[in-house]
Every structure is written in C-alpha cells, then in structure tokens.
C-alpha cells in the first residue's frame, strides 16, 4: 500500500506562544480509494490540532492537509519534532516529520495589589511577578519612598522566577507612629522590579493610615453605658423588689409559675444574644479564572444596610493552584493559597463588618487549574447577619 508524504516547511523557527502553520502533502499511488487518518505523535502532539483528521483519498489523488502547532509560552527553547502518523484504515502506512526551532524568550511582568491599603497599624501590599517567557528570570525588588514617616519592608529583594510561573513578594508599610484619632494620613511609595530580561516596572502604591479609634466608637460606648445604667436602675428599683416580694408571698404553685416565666424570659434573652446583629443572611462569591490571570467577583452592600460576616468558607473543589483574597473595598481581610485547602472554614467570634456602600470582593489569581480543568473555579460562602444602619 503506497501513500507518499511530505511536510512543509521541513524546518521552521518560532517564538513560544505562537501558532506554527504546517502543511502535510499526501499522495495515493494505489488503484483504489483509501480512507486516510492522520494523527499527531511525538513531543508536540499535545499542542497539535489537525482538521480534518480523517478523509477519503481517491486513486492517484494528492491532497494538502494544513494544521497548526501552538507552542506554549513556557516551552523551553530548542529543537522539537512534529511527527504525523498516516493510517489507511487501521494500518500505519507512513510518517512525516518537520523540525520546529523554539526561540529563547525572557520576559517578566509585575503587578501590585492592592494599590491602596487602609489600616490603623501596617499597610500590606503584594507584588505579583509573572514569567511570560520560556527562560528563568532573576528579579530584584526595590522599595522606595520620599515619606520619612514610614518604613517599607519587602519580604525578599532578590528572587528567580521559573518559566511559566508566578512568584509573590509581600510588602509591609510600617508607620513610625500610630495615632488614636483624627483624619487618615496617606503615605505614597513605589516598588521597582528589575529583571535579568532587561525589563523593569515601577509600581506605585498608597498606604492610608487610619486612626486606631473609629469615629463611631465614642457614641457607641456612650450609648452602651447609658443602657447599662438604665438597666441597673430598673433592676434595683423595680424588678428586684418585685421578685423578692413575689417569692416571699406566693405559694408553691405561684413560685412554679414564676420559675416558668423566668425560664421563658431567660430563653428569650439567650435567643436575643445569639442574634445581636440583625437578620440571618448568606452570600456566595464565585470566580472562574484562566491560567496566569486574575479575576474577581464583588457584592456591593446596599446603602443603609450593615452586613456582618461571622462564617467564611473558601471552596476549591477542583484542586486548583493559586491565590484567593477576600477584601473590604481595597482592604485585604483574608489571603490564602489555593493549594493549602479544598474547603476552608473560618468561624469568627468578632464579625467582619461591611457598611452600606462598601464592596465585598473575592479576587483569585490562577497559577494552574486542577486536573482535567481549564479554569481555576473558586468560591467563597459568607454567612452572617444584615441590619439597618443607625
């Protein structure tokens, strides 16, 4: 059975991340028609797409089959062979090969998140350094500021980022002094990344230093003190004498009825203590992020409403690798590596409070989807209470 083949071009050079077009020429030297199937094999088989891959070839007929080899961004430089196996029916009758030279590319990119942090203690930012080439890149991280009232503390200053991966560097902005009240103070700074690939990035950030006491703390404490004083006066002036008189004068039946009433009041009080923040509520945020990219899902708290979260459950059902961040506006509240969990549950004694008009945001940076997945599918469920703002 004679099927002749050739691949054009026989050798080609391309950059990683580029689709390389190739053409397979087939000729049927037989006197009968043949059902031909072409399959990619060899080291580039997983990146090869052929359409159509099966067809009928008439006697003495020639046909050109065009196909694409899409080179991954992280594919190491060097020479690779594109191999095509030709089958007539179920029998392999020929193979064709073409060489693809993959060029060396060194390239990195840097991002800062969040660009603005807000805190009464220290500002926290994260630099994401992505290697978008097929060679490892050495990167130097330099923190700079003209503000003498803060100190910038990078987690590391020198690092190597492997091809096709991302590395994170945490930056902490530490103020020289903290204050209890007054308006917020902004501290500006810049983070520079200098790579062995010849590229550099200047990333600007702001640490908004807030007072340790929020403006509403004073009225809240005053209100609590007044309520406690009124409760104490009512107890000693009204309730305590009434209870003593009733206990002394009532017969056994009356005392049993009084005990039942007190138990009912205590149960109501316990129930009220369990729901001090309003009506029960729940919320789910979900993100599907592509590999090497970041994506977010945001819920905006309605005006005039206070959302208090007491339980937070992160979900990573497909086993993706990357990072998930929960934020209140631009403030980072929780920051977790996806590889650390499949389901992670936080039960908070003191709830996370989101005032009306603020944003509850989940951000996901996808380093690698889970097995047999094309996206990093990550979710967060928040349970708590909603109440009307004062």
MIZA-489255 format. One record per residue (C-alpha): residue number from 0; chain; x, y, z. Coordinates in nm, 4 decimals. Example, Ala and Ser with C-alpha at 12.3 -4.5 7.8 and 13.67 -1.06 7.14 Angstrom:
<pts>
+-----+---+----------+----------+----------+
:   k : c :        u :        v :        w :
+-----+---+----------+----------+----------+
:   0 : A :   1.2300 :  -0.4500 :   0.7800 :
:   1 : A :   1.3670 :  -0.1060 :   0.7140 :
+-----+---+----------+----------+----------+
</pts>
This chain:
<pts>
+-----+---+----------+----------+----------+
:   k : c :        u :        v :        w :
+-----+---+----------+----------+----------+
:   0 : A :   0.0000 :   0.0000 :   0.0000 :
:   1 : A :   0.1707 :   0.3206 :  -0.1207 :
:   2 : A :   0.0927 :   0.6549 :   0.0425 :
:   3 : A :   0.3671 :   0.9141 :  -0.0026 :
:   4 : A :   0.4008 :   1.2049 :   0.2453 :
:   5 : A :   0.5939 :   1.5260 :   0.2924 :
:   6 : A :   0.5777 :   1.8100 :   0.5454 :
:   7 : A :   0.6340 :   2.1745 :   0.4544 :
:   8 : A :   0.8275 :   2.3571 :   0.5708 :
:   9 : A :   1.0694 :   2.0851 :   0.6766 :
:  10 : A :   1.2213 :   2.3165 :   0.9377 :
:  11 : A :   1.0882 :   2.6403 :   1.0857 :
:  12 : A :   1.1700 :   2.8784 :   1.3736 :
:  13 : A :   0.9108 :   3.0337 :   1.6040 :
:  14 : A :   0.8671 :   3.2192 :   1.9301 :
:  15 : A :   0.6908 :   3.0437 :   2.2202 :
:  16 : A :   0.3216 :   3.1230 :   2.2455 :
:  17 : A :   0.2858 :   3.1360 :   1.8661 :
:  18 : A :   0.0830 :   2.9025 :   1.6405 :
:  19 : A :   0.3098 :   2.7495 :   1.3737 :
:  20 : A :   0.1326 :   2.6592 :   1.0441 :
:  21 : A :   0.2482 :   2.3379 :   0.8696 :
:  22 : A :   0.1185 :   2.1543 :   0.5636 :
:  23 : A :   0.1134 :   1.7779 :   0.5140 :
:  24 : A :   0.1050 :   1.6610 :   0.1476 :
:  25 : A :  -0.0353 :   1.3128 :   0.0816 :
:  26 : A :  -0.0471 :   1.1165 :  -0.2485 :
:  27 : A :  -0.2337 :   0.7903 :  -0.3070 :
:  28 : A :  -0.0380 :   0.5782 :  -0.5576 :
:  29 : A :  -0.2826 :   0.2877 :  -0.5238 :
:  30 : A :  -0.5506 :   0.1952 :  -0.7747 :
:  31 : A :  -0.8231 :   0.2052 :  -0.5106 :
:  32 : A :  -0.9548 :   0.4803 :  -0.2859 :
:  33 : A :  -0.8210 :   0.4817 :   0.0675 :
:  34 : A :  -0.9743 :   0.6107 :   0.3956 :
:  35 : A :  -0.6884 :   0.8079 :   0.5491 :
:  36 : A :  -0.6493 :   0.9125 :   0.9152 :
:  37 : A :  -0.3694 :   1.1446 :   1.0276 :
:  38 : A :  -0.2673 :   1.1585 :   1.3965 :
:  39 : A :  -0.0055 :   1.3824 :   1.5610 :
:  40 : A :   0.2591 :   1.1978 :   1.7630 :
:  41 : A :   0.5939 :   1.2882 :   1.9172 :
:  42 : A :   0.6832 :   1.5691 :   2.1618 :
:  43 : A :   0.4494 :   1.8280 :   2.0022 :
:  44 : A :   0.1432 :   1.6024 :   1.9751 :
:  45 : A :  -0.0384 :   1.7653 :   2.2687 :
:  46 : A :  -0.0078 :   2.1080 :   2.1033 :
:  47 : A :  -0.1109 :   1.9981 :   1.7504 :
:  48 : A :  -0.4577 :   2.0489 :   1.6002 :
:  49 : A :  -0.5465 :   1.8828 :   1.2643 :
:  50 : A :  -0.8803 :   1.9396 :   1.0910 :
:  51 : A :  -0.9946 :   1.7311 :   0.9137 :
:  52 : A :  -0.8068 :   1.4353 :   1.0552 :
:  53 : A :  -0.9875 :   1.1704 :   0.8501 :
:  54 : A :  -1.0884 :   1.1736 :   0.4813 :
:  55 : A :  -1.1027 :   0.9606 :   0.1655 :
:  56 : A :  -0.8167 :   0.9784 :  -0.0851 :
:  57 : A :  -0.9022 :   0.8724 :  -0.4403 :
:  58 : A :  -0.6592 :   0.6749 :  -0.6622 :
:  59 : A :  -0.3672 :   0.8881 :  -0.7828 :
:  60 : A :  -0.5047 :   1.1826 :  -0.5846 :
:  61 : A :  -0.2918 :   1.4306 :  -0.3890 :
:  62 : A :  -0.4151 :   1.6480 :  -0.1026 :
:  63 : A :  -0.2629 :   1.9075 :   0.1286 :
:  64 : A :  -0.3692 :   1.8955 :   0.4955 :
:  65 : A :  -0.2937 :   2.2191 :   0.6828 :
:  66 : A :  -0.2570 :   2.2095 :   1.0599 :
:  67 : A :  -0.1306 :   2.4249 :   1.3493 :
:  68 : A :   0.1222 :   2.3567 :   1.6236 :
:  69 : A :   0.0567 :   2.6058 :   1.9081 :
:  70 : A :   0.3710 :   2.6425 :   2.1185 :
:  71 : A :   0.3104 :   2.7052 :   2.4926 :
:  72 : A :   0.4597 :   3.0220 :   2.6406 :
:  73 : A :   0.6702 :   2.8192 :   2.8842 :
:  74 : A :   0.8045 :   2.5685 :   2.6284 :
:  75 : A :   1.1826 :   2.5514 :   2.6765 :
:  76 : A :   1.3970 :   2.6722 :   2.3862 :
:  77 : A :   1.5409 :   2.4125 :   2.1500 :
:  78 : A :   1.4530 :   2.1930 :   1.8513 :
:  79 : A :   1.1331 :   1.9863 :   1.8597 :
:  80 : A :   0.9962 :   1.7402 :   1.6041 :
:  81 : A :   0.6398 :   1.7497 :   1.4767 :
:  82 : A :   0.5523 :   1.3921 :   1.3781 :
:  83 : A :   0.2406 :   1.2919 :   1.1831 :
:  84 : A :   0.1333 :   0.9276 :   1.1596 :
:  85 : A :  -0.0666 :   0.8308 :   0.8473 :
:  86 : A :  -0.3091 :   0.5369 :   0.8681 :
:  87 : A :  -0.5006 :   0.3688 :   0.5886 :
:  88 : A :  -0.7896 :   0.2063 :   0.7691 :
:  89 : A :  -0.6234 :   0.0855 :   1.0922 :
:  90 : A :  -0.2779 :   0.0238 :   0.9456 :
:  91 : A :   0.0017 :   0.2786 :   0.9704 :
:  92 : A :   0.1410 :   0.3254 :   0.6209 :
:  93 : A :   0.3674 :   0.6309 :   0.6551 :
:  94 : A :   0.5013 :   0.9027 :   0.8870 :
:  95 : A :   0.6119 :   1.2593 :   0.8205 :
:  96 : A :   0.8357 :   1.4832 :   1.0304 :
:  97 : A :   0.9157 :   1.8542 :   1.0487 :
:  98 : A :   1.1562 :   2.0340 :   1.2852 :
:  99 : A :   1.0445 :   2.3372 :   1.4883 :
: 100 : A :   1.3130 :   2.5552 :   1.6456 :
: 101 : A :   1.1719 :   2.7283 :   1.9572 :
: 102 : A :   1.3494 :   3.0574 :   2.0257 :
: 103 : A :   1.4604 :   3.1613 :   2.3750 :
: 104 : A :   1.2434 :   3.4340 :   2.5323 :
: 105 : A :   1.2979 :   3.6005 :   2.8697 :
: 106 : A :   1.0130 :   3.8273 :   2.9796 :
: 107 : A :   0.8524 :   3.9173 :   3.3111 :
: 108 : A :   0.5615 :   4.1357 :   3.4198 :
: 109 : A :   0.4855 :   4.2820 :   3.7635 :
: 110 : A :   0.1578 :   4.3890 :   3.9276 :
: 111 : A :   0.0739 :   4.5389 :   4.2687 :
: 112 : A :  -0.2384 :   4.4562 :   4.4639 :
: 113 : A :  -0.3996 :   4.6291 :   4.6250 :
: 114 : A :  -0.2648 :   4.9607 :   4.5012 :
: 115 : A :  -0.4142 :   5.1267 :   4.8136 :
: 116 : A :  -0.4221 :   4.9667 :   5.1574 :
: 117 : A :  -0.6076 :   5.1018 :   5.4626 :
: 118 : A :  -0.5179 :   5.0152 :   5.8192 :
: 119 : A :  -0.4584 :   5.1646 :   6.1628 :
: 120 : A :  -0.1423 :   4.9540 :   6.2057 :
: 121 : A :   0.0583 :   4.8441 :   5.8982 :
: 122 : A :  -0.0142 :   4.8616 :   5.5263 :
: 123 : A :   0.0139 :   4.5333 :   5.3359 :
: 124 : A :   0.0608 :   4.5004 :   4.9619 :
: 125 : A :   0.1569 :   4.2098 :   4.7364 :
: 126 : A :   0.3729 :   4.2217 :   4.4246 :
: 127 : A :   0.2916 :   3.9511 :   4.1685 :
: 128 : A :   0.5807 :   3.8738 :   3.9312 :
: 129 : A :   0.4833 :   3.6648 :   3.6287 :
: 130 : A :   0.7331 :   3.4943 :   3.3973 :
: 131 : A :   0.5835 :   3.5194 :   3.0489 :
: 132 : A :   0.8766 :   3.3623 :   2.8663 :
: 133 : A :   1.0464 :   3.0232 :   2.8484 :
: 134 : A :   1.3618 :   3.1096 :   3.0442 :
: 135 : A :   1.4019 :   3.1680 :   3.4168 :
: 136 : A :   1.4247 :   3.5383 :   3.5050 :
: 137 : A :   1.6131 :   3.6812 :   3.8044 :
: 138 : A :   1.4298 :   3.9818 :   3.9518 :
: 139 : A :   1.5447 :   4.2452 :   4.2011 :
: 140 : A :   1.2715 :   4.4179 :   4.4069 :
: 141 : A :   1.3475 :   4.7714 :   4.5309 :
: 142 : A :   1.1120 :   4.9602 :   4.7682 :
: 143 : A :   1.1340 :   5.3420 :   4.7585 :
: 144 : A :   0.9527 :   5.6328 :   4.9248 :
: 145 : A :   1.0049 :   6.0035 :   4.9852 :
: 146 : A :   0.7918 :   5.9816 :   5.3009 :
: 147 : A :   1.0184 :   5.9735 :   5.6106 :
: 148 : A :   0.7283 :   5.8719 :   5.8376 :
: 149 : A :   0.7057 :   5.5127 :   5.7092 :
: 150 : A :   0.9421 :   5.2220 :   5.6531 :
: 151 : A :   0.8947 :   4.9772 :   5.3654 :
: 152 : A :   0.9799 :   4.6131 :   5.4391 :
: 153 : A :   0.9869 :   4.3792 :   5.1347 :
: 154 : A :   0.9600 :   4.0076 :   5.2112 :
: 155 : A :   1.2562 :   3.9488 :   4.9769 :
: 156 : A :   1.4676 :   4.1623 :   4.7456 :
: 157 : A :   1.6115 :   3.9029 :   4.5057 :
: 158 : A :   1.4276 :   3.6088 :   4.3511 :
: 159 : A :   1.4250 :   3.3788 :   4.0499 :
: 160 : A :   1.1003 :   3.3117 :   3.8631 :
: 161 : A :   1.0840 :   2.9922 :   3.6577 :
: 162 : A :   0.9333 :   2.9886 :   3.3092 :
: 163 : A :   0.5535 :   2.9895 :   3.3048 :
: 164 : A :   0.5177 :   3.0534 :   3.6816 :
: 165 : A :   0.4340 :   3.3433 :   3.9128 :
: 166 : A :   0.6020 :   3.4466 :   4.2373 :
: 167 : A :   0.4664 :   3.6763 :   4.5093 :
: 168 : A :   0.6541 :   3.9299 :   4.7222 :
: 169 : A :   0.4725 :   4.0808 :   5.0229 :
: 170 : A :   0.5466 :   4.4464 :   5.1044 :
: 171 : A :   0.4723 :   4.5841 :   5.4537 :
: 172 : A :   0.4476 :   4.9596 :   5.5110 :
: 173 : A :   0.5247 :   5.0298 :   5.8796 :
: 174 : A :   0.4459 :   5.3811 :   6.0114 :
: 175 : A :   0.6876 :   5.5359 :   6.2609 :
: 176 : A :   0.3975 :   5.6484 :   6.4799 :
: 177 : A :   0.0370 :   5.5406 :   6.5261 :
: 178 : A :  -0.2436 :   5.7748 :   6.6355 :
: 179 : A :  -0.5739 :   5.7237 :   6.8152 :
: 180 : A :  -0.7982 :   5.9751 :   6.6403 :
: 181 : A :  -0.8012 :   6.2317 :   6.3641 :
: 182 : A :  -0.8224 :   6.2208 :   5.9830 :
: 183 : A :  -0.6492 :   5.9448 :   5.7811 :
: 184 : A :  -0.2929 :   6.0077 :   5.6573 :
: 185 : A :  -0.1767 :   5.8940 :   5.3128 :
: 186 : A :   0.1758 :   5.7570 :   5.2580 :
: 187 : A :   0.2878 :   5.7162 :   4.8974 :
: 188 : A :   0.5616 :   5.4790 :   4.7809 :
: 189 : A :   0.6962 :   5.2996 :   4.4735 :
: 190 : A :   0.8139 :   4.9407 :   4.4183 :
: 191 : A :   1.0529 :   4.8804 :   4.1268 :
: 192 : A :   1.1205 :   4.5378 :   3.9754 :
: 193 : A :   1.4383 :   4.4985 :   3.7680 :
: 194 : A :   1.4691 :   4.1747 :   3.5703 :
: 195 : A :   1.7568 :   3.9930 :   3.4035 :
: 196 : A :   1.5407 :   4.0090 :   3.0884 :
: 197 : A :   1.6161 :   4.3819 :   3.0612 :
: 198 : A :   1.2658 :   4.4842 :   3.1645 :
: 199 : A :   1.1721 :   4.6932 :   3.4672 :
: 200 : A :   0.8406 :   4.8023 :   3.6188 :
: 201 : A :   0.7592 :   5.0944 :   3.8512 :
: 202 : A :   0.4585 :   5.0108 :   4.0703 :
: 203 : A :   0.3018 :   5.2937 :   4.2716 :
: 204 : A :   0.1070 :   5.2324 :   4.5920 :
: 205 : A :  -0.0572 :   5.4235 :   4.8775 :
: 206 : A :  -0.0858 :   5.3227 :   5.2437 :
: 207 : A :  -0.3790 :   5.5067 :   5.4022 :
: 208 : A :  -0.3054 :   5.5122 :   5.7751 :
: 209 : A :  -0.6239 :   5.5353 :   5.9801 :
: 210 : A :  -0.6778 :   5.6232 :   6.3483 :
: 211 : A :  -0.6983 :   5.3386 :   6.5961 :
: 212 : A :  -1.0396 :   5.4577 :   6.7177 :
: 213 : A :  -1.3113 :   5.4787 :   6.4534 :
: 214 : A :  -1.5392 :   5.7867 :   6.4724 :
: 215 : A :  -1.8428 :   5.5835 :   6.5806 :
: 216 : A :  -1.6712 :   5.4181 :   6.8778 :
: 217 : A :  -1.7319 :   5.7127 :   7.1133 :
: 218 : A :  -2.1107 :   5.7349 :   7.0590 :
: 219 : A :  -2.1379 :   5.3554 :   7.0710 :
: 220 : A :  -1.9590 :   5.3332 :   7.4080 :
: 221 : A :  -2.1672 :   5.6202 :   7.5448 :
: 222 : A :  -2.4893 :   5.4508 :   7.4339 :
: 223 : A :  -2.3824 :   5.1202 :   7.5913 :
: 224 : A :  -2.3008 :   5.2952 :   7.9203 :
: 225 : A :  -2.6399 :   5.4701 :   7.9269 :
: 226 : A :  -2.8213 :   5.1418 :   7.8534 :
: 227 : A :  -2.6287 :   4.9653 :   8.1317 :
: 228 : A :  -2.7100 :   5.2452 :   8.3794 :
: 229 : A :  -3.0807 :   5.2384 :   8.2924 :
: 230 : A :  -3.0890 :   4.8583 :   8.3228 :
: 231 : A :  -2.9207 :   4.8711 :   8.6641 :
: 232 : A :  -3.1648 :   5.1346 :   8.7947 :
: 233 : A :  -3.4655 :   4.9367 :   8.6681 :
: 234 : A :  -3.3394 :   4.6187 :   8.8309 :
: 235 : A :  -3.2776 :   4.7611 :   9.1773 :
: 236 : A :  -3.5775 :   4.9989 :   9.1752 :
: 237 : A :  -3.8448 :   4.7820 :   9.0150 :
: 238 : A :  -3.7587 :   4.4238 :   8.9226 :
: 239 : A :  -3.5585 :   4.3143 :   9.2286 :
: 240 : A :  -3.8212 :   4.4289 :   9.4882 :
: 241 : A :  -4.0981 :   4.2736 :   9.2796 :
: 242 : A :  -3.9211 :   3.9409 :   9.2530 :
: 243 : A :  -3.8414 :   3.9326 :   9.6267 :
: 244 : A :  -4.1988 :   4.0205 :   9.7217 :
: 245 : A :  -4.3440 :   3.7643 :   9.4864 :
: 246 : A :  -4.1064 :   3.4934 :   9.6045 :
: 247 : A :  -4.1860 :   3.5578 :   9.9704 :
: 248 : A :  -4.5628 :   3.5842 :   9.9399 :
: 249 : A :  -4.6508 :   3.3350 :   9.6699 :
: 250 : A :  -4.7382 :   2.9753 :   9.7467 :
: 251 : A :  -4.5671 :   2.6777 :   9.5868 :
: 252 : A :  -4.7894 :   2.6931 :   9.2778 :
: 253 : A :  -4.7204 :   3.0611 :   9.2263 :
: 254 : A :  -4.3480 :   3.0032 :   9.2658 :
: 255 : A :  -4.3595 :   2.7280 :   8.9997 :
: 256 : A :  -4.5409 :   2.9640 :   8.7611 :
: 257 : A :  -4.2856 :   3.2359 :   8.8344 :
: 258 : A :  -3.9975 :   2.9955 :   8.7696 :
: 259 : A :  -4.1521 :   2.9027 :   8.4354 :
: 260 : A :  -4.1872 :   3.2692 :   8.3431 :
: 261 : A :  -3.8258 :   3.3417 :   8.4392 :
: 262 : A :  -3.7106 :   3.0435 :   8.2314 :
: 263 : A :  -3.9089 :   3.1785 :   7.9356 :
: 264 : A :  -3.7520 :   3.5230 :   7.9785 :
: 265 : A :  -3.4034 :   3.3714 :   8.0031 :
: 266 : A :  -3.4621 :   3.1672 :   7.6864 :
: 267 : A :  -3.5767 :   3.4802 :   7.5045 :
: 268 : A :  -3.2725 :   3.6679 :   7.6299 :
: 269 : A :  -3.0416 :   3.3863 :   7.5171 :
: 270 : A :  -3.2071 :   3.3850 :   7.1748 :
: 271 : A :  -3.1654 :   3.7623 :   7.1515 :
: 272 : A :  -2.7977 :   3.7287 :   7.2425 :
: 273 : A :  -2.7473 :   3.4755 :   6.9645 :
: 274 : A :  -2.8783 :   3.7200 :   6.7030 :
: 275 : A :  -2.7399 :   4.0612 :   6.8078 :
: 276 : A :  -2.6594 :   4.1764 :   6.4571 :
: 277 : A :  -2.9929 :   4.1603 :   6.2742 :
: 278 : A :  -3.1484 :   3.9079 :   6.0384 :
: 279 : A :  -2.9548 :   3.5957 :   5.9281 :
: 280 : A :  -2.8112 :   3.6242 :   5.5765 :
: 281 : A :  -2.5729 :   3.4453 :   5.3462 :
: 282 : A :  -2.3771 :   3.5362 :   5.0343 :
: 283 : A :  -2.1725 :   3.3422 :   4.7767 :
: 284 : A :  -1.8973 :   3.4804 :   4.5562 :
: 285 : A :  -1.7680 :   3.2660 :   4.2667 :
: 286 : A :  -1.4821 :   3.3168 :   4.0208 :
: 287 : A :  -1.3575 :   3.1255 :   3.7154 :
: 288 : A :  -1.0038 :   3.2485 :   3.6381 :
: 289 : A :  -0.7911 :   3.1429 :   3.3418 :
: 290 : A :  -0.4355 :   3.0178 :   3.3950 :
: 291 : A :  -0.1919 :   3.3043 :   3.4535 :
: 292 : A :  -0.4741 :   3.5562 :   3.5015 :
: 293 : A :  -0.6694 :   3.7136 :   3.7880 :
: 294 : A :  -1.0452 :   3.7540 :   3.8202 :
: 295 : A :  -1.2826 :   3.8984 :   4.0809 :
: 296 : A :  -1.6434 :   3.8790 :   4.1996 :
: 297 : A :  -1.7875 :   4.1700 :   4.4001 :
: 298 : A :  -2.1010 :   4.2217 :   4.6104 :
: 299 : A :  -2.1872 :   4.5825 :   4.6958 :
: 300 : A :  -2.3640 :   4.6222 :   5.0320 :
: 301 : A :  -2.6864 :   4.8229 :   4.9808 :
: 302 : A :  -2.6900 :   5.1748 :   5.1218 :
: 303 : A :  -2.8420 :   5.1958 :   5.4688 :
: 304 : A :  -2.7525 :   4.8332 :   5.5456 :
: 305 : A :  -2.4817 :   4.6790 :   5.7634 :
: 306 : A :  -2.3556 :   4.3290 :   5.6602 :
: 307 : A :  -2.1813 :   4.1335 :   5.9400 :
: 308 : A :  -1.9982 :   3.8128 :   5.8372 :
: 309 : A :  -1.9402 :   3.5535 :   6.1115 :
: 310 : A :  -1.8568 :   3.2490 :   5.8968 :
: 311 : A :  -1.6425 :   3.2363 :   5.5811 :
: 312 : A :  -1.5962 :   2.9157 :   5.3807 :
: 313 : A :  -1.3468 :   2.9101 :   5.0929 :
: 314 : A :  -1.4037 :   2.6361 :   4.8325 :
: 315 : A :  -1.1505 :   2.4970 :   4.5854 :
: 316 : A :  -1.3320 :   2.1830 :   4.4616 :
: 317 : A :  -1.1119 :   2.1161 :   4.1578 :
: 318 : A :  -0.7735 :   2.1360 :   4.3354 :
: 319 : A :  -0.6522 :   2.4485 :   4.1523 :
: 320 : A :  -0.3257 :   2.6216 :   4.2472 :
: 321 : A :  -0.3076 :   2.9958 :   4.3005 :
: 322 : A :  -0.4242 :   3.2564 :   4.5472 :
: 323 : A :  -0.7605 :   3.3768 :   4.6808 :
: 324 : A :  -0.8040 :   3.7112 :   4.8548 :
: 325 : A :  -1.1100 :   3.8467 :   5.0394 :
: 326 : A :  -1.1242 :   4.2279 :   5.0517 :
: 327 : A :  -1.3401 :   4.5030 :   5.2008 :
: 328 : A :  -1.3091 :   4.7727 :   4.9333 :
: 329 : A :  -0.9282 :   4.7888 :   4.8990 :
: 330 : A :  -0.8526 :   4.6339 :   5.2404 :
: 331 : A :  -0.7218 :   4.2754 :   5.2361 :
: 332 : A :  -0.9093 :   4.0763 :   5.5043 :
: 333 : A :  -0.8028 :   3.7186 :   5.4223 :
: 334 : A :  -0.5308 :   3.5919 :   5.1887 :
: 335 : A :  -0.4913 :   3.2183 :   5.1239 :
: 336 : A :  -0.3036 :   2.9876 :   4.8862 :
: 337 : A :  -0.5434 :   2.7615 :   4.6929 :
: 338 : A :  -0.3014 :   2.4696 :   4.7309 :
: 339 : A :  -0.3492 :   2.4821 :   5.1103 :
: 340 : A :  -0.7105 :   2.3645 :   5.1080 :
: 341 : A :  -1.0074 :   2.2214 :   4.9255 :
: 342 : A :  -1.2633 :   2.3638 :   5.1734 :
: 343 : A :  -1.1514 :   2.6089 :   5.4436 :
: 344 : A :  -1.3937 :   2.7341 :   5.7095 :
: 345 : A :  -1.3399 :   3.0417 :   5.9298 :
: 346 : A :  -1.5703 :   3.0929 :   6.2336 :
: 347 : A :  -1.5265 :   3.4485 :   6.3583 :
: 348 : A :  -1.6034 :   3.5479 :   6.7187 :
: 349 : A :  -1.5941 :   3.9147 :   6.6217 :
: 350 : A :  -1.7676 :   3.9503 :   6.2821 :
: 351 : A :  -1.6270 :   4.1263 :   5.9762 :
: 352 : A :  -1.8484 :   4.4335 :   5.9329 :
: 353 : A :  -1.9284 :   4.5762 :   5.5880 :
: 354 : A :  -2.1100 :   4.9087 :   5.5974 :
: 355 : A :  -2.3567 :   5.0226 :   5.3327 :
: 356 : A :  -2.1913 :   5.1217 :   5.0058 :
: 357 : A :  -1.8799 :   4.9098 :   5.0703 :
: 358 : A :  -1.7709 :   4.6244 :   4.8442 :
: 359 : A :  -1.7152 :   4.2596 :   4.9443 :
: 360 : A :  -1.4690 :   4.1318 :   4.6831 :
: 361 : A :  -1.3106 :   3.7934 :   4.6213 :
: 362 : A :  -1.0034 :   3.8023 :   4.3950 :
: 363 : A :  -0.8471 :   3.4845 :   4.2514 :
: 364 : A :  -0.5076 :   3.4584 :   4.0822 :
: 365 : A :  -0.4885 :   3.1294 :   3.8877 :
: 366 : A :  -0.1435 :   2.9717 :   3.8722 :
: 367 : A :  -0.2634 :   2.6309 :   3.7474 :
: 368 : A :  -0.6133 :   2.4789 :   3.7100 :
: 369 : A :  -0.6880 :   2.1444 :   3.8727 :
: 370 : A :  -0.6504 :   1.8125 :   3.6901 :
: 371 : A :  -0.8518 :   1.7975 :   3.3649 :
: 372 : A :  -0.9695 :   2.1565 :   3.4178 :
: 373 : A :  -0.9229 :   2.4654 :   3.2003 :
: 374 : A :  -1.0082 :   2.7234 :   3.4685 :
: 375 : A :  -0.9497 :   2.7817 :   3.8391 :
: 376 : A :  -1.3045 :   2.7568 :   3.9812 :
: 377 : A :  -1.3047 :   2.9060 :   4.3334 :
: 378 : A :  -1.5928 :   3.0053 :   4.5605 :
: 379 : A :  -1.6481 :   3.1782 :   4.8937 :
: 380 : A :  -1.9613 :   3.1498 :   5.1075 :
: 381 : A :  -2.0189 :   3.4140 :   5.3764 :
: 382 : A :  -2.2800 :   3.3666 :   5.6482 :
: 383 : A :  -2.3830 :   3.6325 :   5.8971 :
: 384 : A :  -2.6444 :   3.8979 :   5.9546 :
: 385 : A :  -2.7883 :   4.2103 :   5.7935 :
: 386 : A :  -2.9272 :   4.5062 :   5.9831 :
: 387 : A :  -3.0318 :   4.8607 :   5.9154 :
: 388 : A :  -2.7613 :   5.1244 :   5.9661 :
: 389 : A :  -2.8154 :   5.3632 :   6.2526 :
+-----+---+----------+----------+----------+
</pts>
